[in-house]
Amino acid sequence: MKNILINFFATILVAFLLSFVLPWWSVMTAALVTSLFFPLKRAAVFFVPFLAILVFWGLYSFILSSGNDYTLAKRVATLLYLGGNPYMLMIVTGVIGGLAAGFTAIFGKQFAALSIKKR
């Protein structure tokens, strides 16, 4: 349980710091790094980074969109057939980022196992 919480908050922290200097794929880098340094077992390898980035991107998009009264988010939600609902767009944004982070964390776990096995 302790390792899960450490991985969760470390993923959010690393993703937040990398978001200042890298584009959207920085969440994948954050998930890779945290999966290498804080290993998890079984399904937690996917779901912990998935939930961490879902929360991070969901809150981040909410904070960015609330500054302009959700004007751009409503327009993008209309383009994506979400009925102009900016909150649904934030959920979709979080899920997409979470999927990217989850799959990258699985890759990081497999990479760590492979590099340990070669030694």
Jmol script that loads the backbone (N, CA, C; Angstrom):
load data "model"
ATOM      1  N   MET A   1       0.825  -1.199   0.000  1.00  0.00           N
ATOM      2  CA  MET A   1       0.000   0.000   0.000  1.00  0.00           C
ATOM      3  C   MET A   1       0.868   1.262   0.000  1.00  0.00           C
ATOM      4  N   LYS A   2       1.962   1.195   0.760  1.00  0.00           N
ATOM      5  CA  LYS A   2       2.854   2.346   0.840  1.00  0.00           C
ATOM      6  C   LYS A   2       3.481   2.647  -0.519  1.00  0.00           C
ATOM      7  N   ASN A   3       3.894   1.591  -1.217  1.00  0.00           N
ATOM      8  CA  ASN A   3       4.518   1.761  -2.527  1.00  0.00           C
ATOM      9  C   ASN A   3       3.523   2.308  -3.551  1.00  0.00           C
ATOM     10  N   ILE A   4       2.256   1.936  -3.409  1.00  0.00           N
ATOM     11  CA  ILE A   4       1.224   2.439  -4.318  1.00  0.00           C
ATOM     12  C   ILE A   4       1.052   3.939  -4.149  1.00  0.00           C
ATOM     13  N   LEU A   5       0.982   4.399  -2.897  1.00  0.00           N
ATOM     14  CA  LEU A   5       0.824   5.836  -2.650  1.00  0.00           C
ATOM     15  C   LEU A   5       2.054   6.622  -3.095  1.00  0.00           C
ATOM     16  N   ILE A   6       3.220   6.069  -2.843  1.00  0.00           N
ATOM     17  CA  ILE A   6       4.449   6.743  -3.282  1.00  0.00           C
ATOM     18  C   ILE A   6       4.465   6.866  -4.799  1.00  0.00           C
ATOM     19  N   ASN A   7       4.128   5.781  -5.490  1.00  0.00           N
ATOM     20  CA  ASN A   7       4.100   5.802  -6.954  1.00  0.00           C
ATOM     21  C   ASN A   7       3.059   6.789  -7.456  1.00  0.00           C
ATOM     22  N   PHE A   8       1.887   6.817  -6.839  1.00  0.00           N
ATOM     23  CA  PHE A   8       0.803   7.711  -7.254  1.00  0.00           C
ATOM     24  C   PHE A   8       1.238   9.175  -7.170  1.00  0.00           C
ATOM     25  N   PHE A   9       1.727   9.574  -6.001  1.00  0.00           N
ATOM     26  CA  PHE A   9       2.100  10.977  -5.823  1.00  0.00           C
ATOM     27  C   PHE A   9       3.384  11.338  -6.574  1.00  0.00           C
ATOM     28  N   ALA A  10       4.304  10.394  -6.696  1.00  0.00           N
ATOM     29  CA  ALA A  10       5.519  10.658  -7.472  1.00  0.00           C
ATOM     30  C   ALA A  10       5.188  10.844  -8.948  1.00  0.00           C
ATOM     31  N   THR A  11       4.239  10.062  -9.455  1.00  0.00           N
ATOM     32  CA  THR A  11       3.834  10.212 -10.859  1.00  0.00           C
ATOM     33  C   THR A  11       3.228  11.586 -11.091  1.00  0.00           C
ATOM     34  N   ILE A  12       2.363  12.020 -10.188  1.00  0.00           N
ATOM     35  CA  ILE A  12       1.752  13.347 -10.325  1.00  0.00           C
ATOM     36  C   ILE A  12       2.819  14.435 -10.237  1.00  0.00           C
ATOM     37  N   LEU A  13       3.723  14.316  -9.281  1.00  0.00           N
ATOM     38  CA  LEU A  13       4.758  15.337  -9.104  1.00  0.00           C
ATOM     39  C   LEU A  13       5.690  15.415 -10.310  1.00  0.00           C
ATOM     40  N   VAL A  14       6.158  14.275 -10.779  1.00  0.00           N
ATOM     41  CA  VAL A  14       7.063  14.266 -11.939  1.00  0.00           C
ATOM     42  C   VAL A  14       6.339  14.770 -13.186  1.00  0.00           C
ATOM     43  N   ALA A  15       5.082  14.366 -13.368  1.00  0.00           N
ATOM     44  CA  ALA A  15       4.311  14.842 -14.526  1.00  0.00           C
ATOM     45  C   ALA A  15       4.105  16.351 -14.458  1.00  0.00           C
ATOM     46  N   PHE A  16       3.844  16.863 -13.261  1.00  0.00           N
ATOM     47  CA  PHE A  16       3.656  18.306 -13.099  1.00  0.00           C
ATOM     48  C   PHE A  16       4.940  19.061 -13.434  1.00  0.00           C
ATOM     49  N   LEU A  17       6.059  18.583 -12.927  1.00  0.00           N
ATOM     50  CA  LEU A  17       7.328  19.266 -13.188  1.00  0.00           C
ATOM     51  C   LEU A  17       7.731  19.175 -14.657  1.00  0.00           C
ATOM     52  N   LEU A  18       7.523  18.017 -15.256  1.00  0.00           N
ATOM     53  CA  LEU A  18       7.885  17.865 -16.667  1.00  0.00           C
ATOM     54  C   LEU A  18       6.949  18.631 -17.601  1.00  0.00           C
ATOM     55  N   SER A  19       5.733  18.912 -17.147  1.00  0.00           N
ATOM     56  CA  SER A  19       4.788  19.627 -18.011  1.00  0.00           C
ATOM     57  C   SER A  19       5.219  21.069 -18.274  1.00  0.00           C
ATOM     58  N   PHE A  20       6.161  21.576 -17.487  1.00  0.00           N
ATOM     59  CA  PHE A  20       6.663  22.922 -17.728  1.00  0.00           C
ATOM     60  C   PHE A  20       7.647  22.977 -18.892  1.00  0.00           C
ATOM     61  N   VAL A  21       8.316  21.860 -19.169  1.00  0.00           N
ATOM     62  CA  VAL A  21       9.370  21.879 -20.181  1.00  0.00           C
ATOM     63  C   VAL A  21       9.130  20.942 -21.360  1.00  0.00           C
ATOM     64  N   LEU A  22       8.197  19.995 -21.236  1.00  0.00           N
ATOM     65  CA  LEU A  22       7.934  19.035 -22.302  1.00  0.00           C
ATOM     66  C   LEU A  22       6.472  19.103 -22.727  1.00  0.00           C
ATOM     67  N   PRO A  23       6.158  18.619 -23.913  1.00  0.00           N
ATOM     68  CA  PRO A  23       4.759  18.608 -24.361  1.00  0.00           C
ATOM     69  C   PRO A  23       3.938  17.531 -23.647  1.00  0.00           C
ATOM     70  N   TRP A  24       2.795  17.208 -24.211  1.00  0.00           N
ATOM     71  CA  TRP A  24       1.831  16.325 -23.564  1.00  0.00           C
ATOM     72  C   TRP A  24       2.403  14.960 -23.209  1.00  0.00           C
ATOM     73  N   TRP A  25       3.373  14.467 -23.955  1.00  0.00           N
ATOM     74  CA  TRP A  25       3.901  13.134 -23.700  1.00  0.00           C
ATOM     75  C   TRP A  25       4.790  13.083 -22.468  1.00  0.00           C
ATOM     76  N   SER A  26       4.932  14.183 -21.768  1.00  0.00           N
ATOM     77  CA  SER A  26       5.703  14.171 -20.523  1.00  0.00           C
ATOM     78  C   SER A  26       5.060  13.268 -19.478  1.00  0.00           C
ATOM     79  N   VAL A  27       3.742  13.040 -19.569  1.00  0.00           N
ATOM     80  CA  VAL A  27       3.090  12.127 -18.626  1.00  0.00           C
ATOM     81  C   VAL A  27       3.586  10.703 -18.839  1.00  0.00           C
ATOM     82  N   MET A  28       3.921  10.373 -20.072  1.00  0.00           N
ATOM     83  CA  MET A  28       4.455   9.042 -20.349  1.00  0.00           C
ATOM     84  C   MET A  28       5.861   8.906 -19.767  1.00  0.00           C
ATOM     85  N   THR A  29       6.643   9.953 -19.849  1.00  0.00           N
ATOM     86  CA  THR A  29       7.972   9.946 -19.248  1.00  0.00           C
ATOM     87  C   THR A  29       7.871   9.823 -17.733  1.00  0.00           C
ATOM     88  N   ALA A  30       6.915  10.533 -17.147  1.00  0.00           N
ATOM     89  CA  ALA A  30       6.716  10.459 -15.697  1.00  0.00           C
ATOM     90  C   ALA A  30       6.325   9.053 -15.264  1.00  0.00           C
ATOM     91  N   ALA A  31       5.428   8.424 -16.003  1.00  0.00           N
ATOM     92  CA  ALA A  31       5.010   7.059 -15.665  1.00  0.00           C
ATOM     93  C   ALA A  31       6.160   6.071 -15.828  1.00  0.00           C
ATOM     94  N   LEU A  32       6.972   6.264 -16.852  1.00  0.00           N
ATOM     95  CA  LEU A  32       8.122   5.380 -17.077  1.00  0.00           C
ATOM     96  C   LEU A  32       9.122   5.498 -15.933  1.00  0.00           C
ATOM     97  N   VAL A  33       9.448   6.717 -15.563  1.00  0.00           N
ATOM     98  CA  VAL A  33      10.437   6.943 -14.504  1.00  0.00           C
ATOM     99  C   VAL A  33       9.938   6.399 -13.169  1.00  0.00           C
ATOM    100  N   THR A  34       8.697   6.682 -12.821  1.00  0.00           N
ATOM    101  CA  THR A  34       8.192   6.210 -11.534  1.00  0.00           C
ATOM    102  C   THR A  34       8.012   4.694 -11.506  1.00  0.00           C
ATOM    103  N   SER A  35       7.708   4.094 -12.648  1.00  0.00           N
ATOM    104  CA  SER A  35       7.589   2.630 -12.655  1.00  0.00           C
ATOM    105  C   SER A  35       8.953   1.957 -12.535  1.00  0.00           C
ATOM    106  N   LEU A  36       9.995   2.637 -12.948  1.00  0.00           N
ATOM    107  CA  LEU A  36      11.341   2.084 -12.790  1.00  0.00           C
ATOM    108  C   LEU A  36      11.832   2.200 -11.346  1.00  0.00           C
ATOM    109  N   PHE A  37      11.532   3.308 -10.687  1.00  0.00           N
ATOM    110  CA  PHE A  37      12.043   3.548  -9.340  1.00  0.00           C
ATOM    111  C   PHE A  37      11.128   3.059  -8.225  1.00  0.00           C
ATOM    112  N   PHE A  38       9.829   2.971  -8.483  1.00  0.00           N
ATOM    113  CA  PHE A  38       8.869   2.501  -7.483  1.00  0.00           C
ATOM    114  C   PHE A  38       8.046   1.370  -8.088  1.00  0.00           C
ATOM    115  N   PRO A  39       8.593   0.162  -8.120  1.00  0.00           N
ATOM    116  CA  PRO A  39       7.908  -0.940  -8.807  1.00  0.00           C
ATOM    117  C   PRO A  39       6.613  -1.346  -8.110  1.00  0.00           C
ATOM    118  N   LEU A  40       5.641  -1.714  -8.915  1.00  0.00           N
ATOM    119  CA  LEU A  40       4.348  -2.180  -8.428  1.00  0.00           C
ATOM    120  C   LEU A  40       4.108  -3.589  -8.936  1.00  0.00           C
ATOM    121  N   LYS A  41       3.075  -4.229  -8.407  1.00  0.00           N
ATOM    122  CA  LYS A  41       2.771  -5.602  -8.799  1.00  0.00           C
ATOM    123  C   LYS A  41       1.401  -5.680  -9.449  1.00  0.00           C
ATOM    124  N   ARG A  42       1.253  -6.637 -10.309  1.00  0.00           N
ATOM    125  CA  ARG A  42       0.011  -7.027 -10.969  1.00  0.00           C
ATOM    126  C   ARG A  42      -0.681  -5.844 -11.634  1.00  0.00           C
ATOM    127  N   ALA A  43      -1.977  -5.694 -11.388  1.00  0.00           N
ATOM    128  CA  ALA A  43      -2.774  -4.670 -12.072  1.00  0.00           C
ATOM    129  C   ALA A  43      -2.430  -3.259 -11.618  1.00  0.00           C
ATOM    130  N   ALA A  44      -1.817  -3.130 -10.445  1.00  0.00           N
ATOM    131  CA  ALA A  44      -1.443  -1.804  -9.946  1.00  0.00           C
ATOM    132  C   ALA A  44      -0.435  -1.128 -10.860  1.00  0.00           C
ATOM    133  N   VAL A  45       0.336  -1.916 -11.598  1.00  0.00           N
ATOM    134  CA  VAL A  45       1.314  -1.352 -12.538  1.00  0.00           C
ATOM    135  C   VAL A  45       0.610  -0.450 -13.544  1.00  0.00           C
ATOM    136  N   PHE A  46      -0.565  -0.852 -14.002  1.00  0.00           N
ATOM    137  CA  PHE A  46      -1.322  -0.050 -14.966  1.00  0.00           C
ATOM    138  C   PHE A  46      -2.197   0.989 -14.272  1.00  0.00           C
ATOM    139  N   PHE A  47      -2.948   0.573 -13.253  1.00  0.00           N
ATOM    140  CA  PHE A  47      -3.998   1.427 -12.709  1.00  0.00           C
ATOM    141  C   PHE A  47      -3.503   2.589 -11.855  1.00  0.00           C
ATOM    142  N   VAL A  48      -2.396   2.452 -11.167  1.00  0.00           N
ATOM    143  CA  VAL A  48      -1.901   3.560 -10.344  1.00  0.00           C
ATOM    144  C   VAL A  48      -1.458   4.743 -11.214  1.00  0.00           C
ATOM    145  N   PRO A  49      -0.592   4.555 -12.230  1.00  0.00           N
ATOM    146  CA  PRO A  49      -0.279   5.693 -13.104  1.00  0.00           C
ATOM    147  C   PRO A  49      -1.494   6.185 -13.892  1.00  0.00           C
ATOM    148  N   PHE A  50      -2.376   5.255 -14.277  1.00  0.00           N
ATOM    149  CA  PHE A  50      -3.597   5.650 -14.983  1.00  0.00           C
ATOM    150  C   PHE A  50      -4.406   6.624 -14.137  1.00  0.00           C
ATOM    151  N   LEU A  51      -4.663   6.269 -12.883  1.00  0.00           N
ATOM    152  CA  LEU A  51      -5.448   7.143 -12.009  1.00  0.00           C
ATOM    153  C   LEU A  51      -4.703   8.428 -11.668  1.00  0.00           C
ATOM    154  N   ALA A  52      -3.384   8.342 -11.502  1.00  0.00           N
ATOM    155  CA  ALA A  52      -2.604   9.539 -11.181  1.00  0.00           C
ATOM    156  C   ALA A  52      -2.690  10.569 -12.300  1.00  0.00           C
ATOM    157  N   ILE A  53      -2.520  10.132 -13.533  1.00  0.00           N
ATOM    158  CA  ILE A  53      -2.566  11.071 -14.652  1.00  0.00           C
ATOM    159  C   ILE A  53      -3.997  11.491 -14.955  1.00  0.00           C
ATOM    160  N   LEU A  54      -4.963  10.606 -14.740  1.00  0.00           N
ATOM    161  CA  LEU A  54      -6.364  10.996 -14.896  1.00  0.00           C
ATOM    162  C   LEU A  54      -6.695  12.146 -13.950  1.00  0.00           C
ATOM    163  N   VAL A  55      -6.270  12.032 -12.702  1.00  0.00           N
ATOM    164  CA  VAL A  55      -6.500  13.103 -11.724  1.00  0.00           C
ATOM    165  C   VAL A  55      -5.725  14.356 -12.114  1.00  0.00           C
ATOM    166  N   PHE A  56      -4.456  14.183 -12.474  1.00  0.00           N
ATOM    167  CA  PHE A  56      -3.623  15.337 -12.818  1.00  0.00           C
ATOM    168  C   PHE A  56      -4.170  16.092 -14.022  1.00  0.00           C
ATOM    169  N   TRP A  57      -4.415  15.389 -15.129  1.00  0.00           N
ATOM    170  CA  TRP A  57      -4.913  16.065 -16.330  1.00  0.00           C
ATOM    171  C   TRP A  57      -6.332  16.581 -16.138  1.00  0.00           C
ATOM    172  N   GLY A  58      -7.148  15.857 -15.394  1.00  0.00           N
ATOM    173  CA  GLY A  58      -8.506  16.334 -15.137  1.00  0.00           C
ATOM    174  C   GLY A  58      -8.501  17.642 -14.364  1.00  0.00           C
ATOM    175  N   LEU A  59      -7.728  17.692 -13.283  1.00  0.00           N
ATOM    176  CA  LEU A  59      -7.641  18.926 -12.494  1.00  0.00           C
ATOM    177  C   LEU A  59      -6.947  20.044 -13.262  1.00  0.00           C
ATOM    178  N   TYR A  60      -5.907  19.700 -13.985  1.00  0.00           N
ATOM    179  CA  TYR A  60      -5.164  20.703 -14.742  1.00  0.00           C
ATOM    180  C   TYR A  60      -6.036  21.327 -15.836  1.00  0.00           C
ATOM    181  N   SER A  61      -6.797  20.494 -16.533  1.00  0.00           N
ATOM    182  CA  SER A  61      -7.676  21.038 -17.571  1.00  0.00           C
ATOM    183  C   SER A  61      -8.824  21.832 -16.958  1.00  0.00           C
ATOM    184  N   PHE A  62      -9.286  21.429 -15.779  1.00  0.00           N
ATOM    185  CA  PHE A  62     -10.327  22.199 -15.094  1.00  0.00           C
ATOM    186  C   PHE A  62      -9.805  23.573 -14.698  1.00  0.00           C
ATOM    187  N   ILE A  63      -8.603  23.624 -14.145  1.00  0.00           N
ATOM    188  CA  ILE A  63      -8.020  24.900 -13.726  1.00  0.00           C
ATOM    189  C   ILE A  63      -7.779  25.806 -14.930  1.00  0.00           C
ATOM    190  N   LEU A  64      -7.239  25.248 -16.016  1.00  0.00           N
ATOM    191  CA  LEU A  64      -6.996  26.059 -17.208  1.00  0.00           C
ATOM    192  C   LEU A  64      -8.296  26.553 -17.834  1.00  0.00           C
ATOM    193  N   SER A  65      -9.308  25.707 -17.865  1.00  0.00           N
ATOM    194  CA  SER A  65     -10.563  26.080 -18.516  1.00  0.00           C
ATOM    195  C   SER A  65     -11.394  27.035 -17.679  1.00  0.00           C
ATOM    196  N   SER A  66     -11.300  26.937 -16.368  1.00  0.00           N
ATOM    197  CA  SER A  66     -12.110  27.818 -15.530  1.00  0.00           C
ATOM    198  C   SER A  66     -11.645  29.270 -15.627  1.00  0.00           C
ATOM    199  N   GLY A  67     -10.412  29.484 -16.039  1.00  0.00           N
ATOM    200  CA  GLY A  67      -9.898  30.843 -16.182  1.00  0.00           C
ATOM    201  C   GLY A  67     -10.561  31.627 -17.297  1.00  0.00           C
ATOM    202  N   ASN A  68     -11.101  30.949 -18.308  1.00  0.00           N
ATOM    203  CA  ASN A  68     -11.761  31.647 -19.417  1.00  0.00           C
ATOM    204  C   ASN A  68     -13.223  31.230 -19.560  1.00  0.00           C
ATOM    205  N   ASP A  69     -13.819  30.789 -18.451  1.00  0.00           N
ATOM    206  CA  ASP A  69     -15.240  30.417 -18.404  1.00  0.00           C
ATOM    207  C   ASP A  69     -15.562  29.284 -19.378  1.00  0.00           C
ATOM    208  N   TYR A  70     -14.620  28.375 -19.570  1.00  0.00           N
ATOM    209  CA  TYR A  70     -14.800  27.159 -20.376  1.00  0.00           C
ATOM    210  C   TYR A  70     -15.134  27.441 -21.842  1.00  0.00           C
ATOM    211  N   THR A  71     -14.757  28.596 -22.342  1.00  0.00           N
ATOM    212  CA  THR A  71     -15.096  28.968 -23.715  1.00  0.00           C
ATOM    213  C   THR A  71     -14.478  28.013 -24.731  1.00  0.00           C
ATOM    214  N   LEU A  72     -13.188  27.823 -24.666  1.00  0.00           N
ATOM    215  CA  LEU A  72     -12.524  26.933 -25.624  1.00  0.00           C
ATOM    216  C   LEU A  72     -12.932  25.478 -25.404  1.00  0.00           C
ATOM    217  N   ALA A  73     -13.080  25.079 -24.149  1.00  0.00           N
ATOM    218  CA  ALA A  73     -13.463  23.693 -23.854  1.00  0.00           C
ATOM    219  C   ALA A  73     -14.847  23.374 -24.417  1.00  0.00           C
ATOM    220  N   LYS A  74     -15.762  24.330 -24.369  1.00  0.00           N
ATOM    221  CA  LYS A  74     -17.103  24.111 -24.935  1.00  0.00           C
ATOM    222  C   LYS A  74     -17.028  23.935 -26.447  1.00  0.00           C
ATOM    223  N   ARG A  75     -16.190  24.722 -27.083  1.00  0.00           N
ATOM    224  CA  ARG A  75     -16.067  24.625 -28.547  1.00  0.00           C
ATOM    225  C   ARG A  75     -15.410  23.314 -28.970  1.00  0.00           C
ATOM    226  N   VAL A  76     -14.382  22.913 -28.258  1.00  0.00           N
ATOM    227  CA  VAL A  76     -13.723  21.645 -28.581  1.00  0.00           C
ATOM    228  C   VAL A  76     -14.662  20.481 -28.291  1.00  0.00           C
ATOM    229  N   ALA A  77     -15.425  20.562 -27.207  1.00  0.00           N
ATOM    230  CA  ALA A  77     -16.391  19.510 -26.886  1.00  0.00           C
ATOM    231  C   ALA A  77     -17.470  19.414 -27.955  1.00  0.00           C
ATOM    232  N   THR A  78     -17.819  20.525 -28.567  1.00  0.00           N
ATOM    233  CA  THR A  78     -18.781  20.500 -29.673  1.00  0.00           C
ATOM    234  C   THR A  78     -18.172  19.806 -30.889  1.00  0.00           C
ATOM    235  N   LEU A  79     -16.905  20.083 -31.170  1.00  0.00           N
ATOM    236  CA  LEU A  79     -16.234  19.445 -32.306  1.00  0.00           C
ATOM    237  C   LEU A  79     -16.099  17.934 -32.125  1.00  0.00           C
ATOM    238  N   LEU A  80     -15.951  17.489 -30.889  1.00  0.00           N
ATOM    239  CA  LEU A  80     -15.767  16.066 -30.604  1.00  0.00           C
ATOM    240  C   LEU A  80     -17.085  15.349 -30.306  1.00  0.00           C
ATOM    241  N   TYR A  81     -18.192  15.972 -30.628  1.00  0.00           N
ATOM    242  CA  TYR A  81     -19.524  15.389 -30.437  1.00  0.00           C
ATOM    243  C   TYR A  81     -19.790  15.011 -28.979  1.00  0.00           C
ATOM    244  N   LEU A  82     -19.367  15.862 -28.065  1.00  0.00           N
ATOM    245  CA  LEU A  82     -19.641  15.668 -26.648  1.00  0.00           C
ATOM    246  C   LEU A  82     -20.776  16.570 -26.183  1.00  0.00           C
ATOM    247  N   GLY A  83     -21.508  17.116 -27.107  1.00  0.00           N
ATOM    248  CA  GLY A  83     -22.649  17.960 -26.780  1.00  0.00           C
ATOM    249  C   GLY A  83     -22.273  19.303 -26.188  1.00  0.00           C
ATOM    250  N   GLY A  84     -21.070  19.750 -26.410  1.00  0.00           N
ATOM    251  CA  GLY A  84     -20.638  21.035 -25.873  1.00  0.00           C
ATOM    252  C   GLY A  84     -20.395  21.004 -24.377  1.00  0.00           C
ATOM    253  N   ASN A  85     -20.285  19.828 -23.794  1.00  0.00           N
ATOM    254  CA  ASN A  85     -20.091  19.675 -22.356  1.00  0.00           C
ATOM    255  C   ASN A  85     -18.596  19.722 -22.020  1.00  0.00           C
ATOM    256  N   PRO A  86     -18.120  20.810 -21.402  1.00  0.00           N
ATOM    257  CA  PRO A  86     -16.685  20.913 -21.122  1.00  0.00           C
ATOM    258  C   PRO A  86     -16.215  19.913 -20.070  1.00  0.00           C
ATOM    259  N   TYR A  87     -17.099  19.517 -19.162  1.00  0.00           N
ATOM    260  CA  TYR A  87     -16.708  18.563 -18.120  1.00  0.00           C
ATOM    261  C   TYR A  87     -16.486  17.169 -18.706  1.00  0.00           C
ATOM    262  N   MET A  88     -17.291  16.819 -19.689  1.00  0.00           N
ATOM    263  CA  MET A  88     -17.088  15.541 -20.367  1.00  0.00           C
ATOM    264  C   MET A  88     -15.751  15.551 -21.112  1.00  0.00           C
ATOM    265  N   LEU A  89     -15.408  16.697 -21.686  1.00  0.00           N
ATOM    266  CA  LEU A  89     -14.115  16.831 -22.361  1.00  0.00           C
ATOM    267  C   LEU A  89     -12.967  16.646 -21.374  1.00  0.00           C
ATOM    268  N   MET A  90     -13.116  17.158 -20.161  1.00  0.00           N
ATOM    269  CA  MET A  90     -12.080  16.994 -19.139  1.00  0.00           C
ATOM    270  C   MET A  90     -11.925  15.531 -18.746  1.00  0.00           C
ATOM    271  N   ILE A  91     -13.028  14.805 -18.676  1.00  0.00           N
ATOM    272  CA  ILE A  91     -12.966  13.379 -18.360  1.00  0.00           C
ATOM    273  C   ILE A  91     -12.276  12.618 -19.491  1.00  0.00           C
ATOM    274  N   VAL A  92     -12.653  12.927 -20.731  1.00  0.00           N
ATOM    275  CA  VAL A  92     -12.026  12.269 -21.884  1.00  0.00           C
ATOM    276  C   VAL A  92     -10.534  12.587 -21.924  1.00  0.00           C
ATOM    277  N   THR A  93     -10.179  13.824 -21.632  1.00  0.00           N
ATOM    278  CA  THR A  93      -8.772  14.224 -21.592  1.00  0.00           C
ATOM    279  C   THR A  93      -8.005  13.415 -20.554  1.00  0.00           C
ATOM    280  N   GLY A  94      -8.585  13.290 -19.368  1.00  0.00           N
ATOM    281  CA  GLY A  94      -7.942  12.517 -18.308  1.00  0.00           C
ATOM    282  C   GLY A  94      -7.792  11.050 -18.655  1.00  0.00           C
ATOM    283  N   VAL A  95      -8.814  10.476 -19.283  1.00  0.00           N
ATOM    284  CA  VAL A  95      -8.759   9.055 -19.653  1.00  0.00           C
ATOM    285  C   VAL A  95      -7.687   8.807 -20.711  1.00  0.00           C
ATOM    286  N   ILE A  96      -7.596   9.689 -21.690  1.00  0.00           N
ATOM    287  CA  ILE A  96      -6.572   9.524 -22.732  1.00  0.00           C
ATOM    288  C   ILE A  96      -5.170   9.623 -22.127  1.00  0.00           C
ATOM    289  N   GLY A  97      -4.954  10.605 -21.278  1.00  0.00           N
ATOM    290  CA  GLY A  97      -3.660  10.718 -20.610  1.00  0.00           C
ATOM    291  C   GLY A  97      -3.380   9.540 -19.700  1.00  0.00           C
ATOM    292  N   GLY A  98      -4.412   9.069 -19.009  1.00  0.00           N
ATOM    293  CA  GLY A  98      -4.253   7.913 -18.132  1.00  0.00           C
ATOM    294  C   GLY A  98      -3.895   6.652 -18.888  1.00  0.00           C
ATOM    295  N   LEU A  99      -4.520   6.448 -20.037  1.00  0.00           N
ATOM    296  CA  LEU A  99      -4.188   5.279 -20.860  1.00  0.00           C
ATOM    297  C   LEU A  99      -2.735   5.330 -21.322  1.00  0.00           C
ATOM    298  N   ALA A 100      -2.311   6.507 -21.759  1.00  0.00           N
ATOM    299  CA  ALA A 100      -0.917   6.658 -22.196  1.00  0.00           C
ATOM    300  C   ALA A 100       0.043   6.366 -21.044  1.00  0.00           C
ATOM    301  N   ALA A 101      -0.264   6.876 -19.866  1.00  0.00           N
ATOM    302  CA  ALA A 101       0.608   6.652 -18.713  1.00  0.00           C
ATOM    303  C   ALA A 101       0.579   5.199 -18.254  1.00  0.00           C
ATOM    304  N   GLY A 102      -0.589   4.591 -18.266  1.00  0.00           N
ATOM    305  CA  GLY A 102      -0.702   3.202 -17.825  1.00  0.00           C
ATOM    306  C   GLY A 102       0.075   2.247 -18.706  1.00  0.00           C
ATOM    307  N   PHE A 103      -0.068   2.406 -20.015  1.00  0.00           N
ATOM    308  CA  PHE A 103       0.668   1.529 -20.929  1.00  0.00           C
ATOM    309  C   PHE A 103       2.174   1.771 -20.848  1.00  0.00           C
ATOM    310  N   THR A 104       2.574   3.003 -20.631  1.00  0.00           N
ATOM    311  CA  THR A 104       4.000   3.297 -20.494  1.00  0.00           C
ATOM    312  C   THR A 104       4.556   2.716 -19.201  1.00  0.00           C
ATOM    313  N   ALA A 105       3.757   2.719 -18.146  1.00  0.00           N
ATOM    314  CA  ALA A 105       4.204   2.119 -16.887  1.00  0.00           C
ATOM    315  C   ALA A 105       4.385   0.612 -17.031  1.00  0.00           C
ATOM    316  N   ILE A 106       3.502  -0.030 -17.792  1.00  0.00           N
ATOM    317  CA  ILE A 106       3.673  -1.463 -18.057  1.00  0.00           C
ATOM    318  C   ILE A 106       4.982  -1.693 -18.808  1.00  0.00           C
ATOM    319  N   PHE A 107       5.257  -0.845 -19.789  1.00  0.00           N
ATOM    320  CA  PHE A 107       6.523  -0.940 -20.516  1.00  0.00           C
ATOM    321  C   PHE A 107       7.703  -0.758 -19.566  1.00  0.00           C
ATOM    322  N   GLY A 108       7.612   0.216 -18.658  1.00  0.00           N
ATOM    323  CA  GLY A 108       8.692   0.446 -17.697  1.00  0.00           C
ATOM    324  C   GLY A 108       8.919  -0.744 -16.788  1.00  0.00           C
ATOM    325  N   LYS A 109       7.840  -1.374 -16.348  1.00  0.00           N
ATOM    326  CA  LYS A 109       7.951  -2.570 -15.503  1.00  0.00           C
ATOM    327  C   LYS A 109       8.619  -3.709 -16.271  1.00  0.00           C
ATOM    328  N   GLN A 110       8.222  -3.907 -17.523  1.00  0.00           N
ATOM    329  CA  GLN A 110       8.820  -4.965 -18.341  1.00  0.00           C
ATOM    330  C   GLN A 110      10.289  -4.664 -18.647  1.00  0.00           C
ATOM    331  N   PHE A 111      10.593  -3.401 -18.888  1.00  0.00           N
ATOM    332  CA  PHE A 111      11.975  -3.000 -19.147  1.00  0.00           C
ATOM    333  C   PHE A 111      12.842  -3.244 -17.922  1.00  0.00           C
ATOM    334  N   ALA A 112      12.333  -2.918 -16.735  1.00  0.00           N
ATOM    335  CA  ALA A 112      13.087  -3.153 -15.501  1.00  0.00           C
ATOM    336  C   ALA A 112      13.309  -4.644 -15.279  1.00  0.00           C
ATOM    337  N   ALA A 113      12.283  -5.446 -15.536  1.00  0.00           N
ATOM    338  CA  ALA A 113      12.419  -6.897 -15.374  1.00  0.00           C
ATOM    339  C   ALA A 113      13.424  -7.463 -16.373  1.00  0.00           C
ATOM    340  N   LEU A 114      13.426  -6.955 -17.582  1.00  0.00           N
ATOM    341  CA  LEU A 114      14.358  -7.422 -18.606  1.00  0.00           C
ATOM    342  C   LEU A 114      15.789  -7.041 -18.265  1.00  0.00           C
ATOM    343  N   SER A 115      16.002  -5.825 -17.794  1.00  0.00           N
ATOM    344  CA  SER A 115      17.360  -5.389 -17.480  1.00  0.00           C
ATOM    345  C   SER A 115      17.899  -6.094 -16.239  1.00  0.00           C
ATOM    346  N   ILE A 116      17.048  -6.443 -15.293  1.00  0.00           N
ATOM    347  CA  ILE A 116      17.495  -7.192 -14.115  1.00  0.00           C
ATOM    348  C   ILE A 116      17.826  -8.628 -14.509  1.00  0.00           C
ATOM    349  N   LYS A 117      17.036  -9.191 -15.414  1.00  0.00           N
ATOM    350  CA  LYS A 117      17.230 -10.572 -15.851  1.00  0.00           C
ATOM    351  C   LYS A 117      18.556 -10.738 -16.597  1.00  0.00           C
ATOM    352  N   LYS A 118      18.991  -9.724 -17.327  1.00  0.00           N
ATOM    353  CA  LYS A 118      20.232  -9.813 -18.106  1.00  0.00           C
ATOM    354  C   LYS A 118      21.467  -9.783 -17.221  1.00  0.00           C
ATOM    355  N   ARG A 119      21.364  -9.260 -16.030  1.00  0.00           N
ATOM    356  CA  ARG A 119      22.534  -9.165 -15.141  1.00  0.00           C
ATOM    357  C   ARG A 119      22.906 -10.475 -14.647  1.00  0.00           C
TER     358      ARG A 119
END
end "model"
wireframe off; spacefill off
backbone 0.3
color backbone group
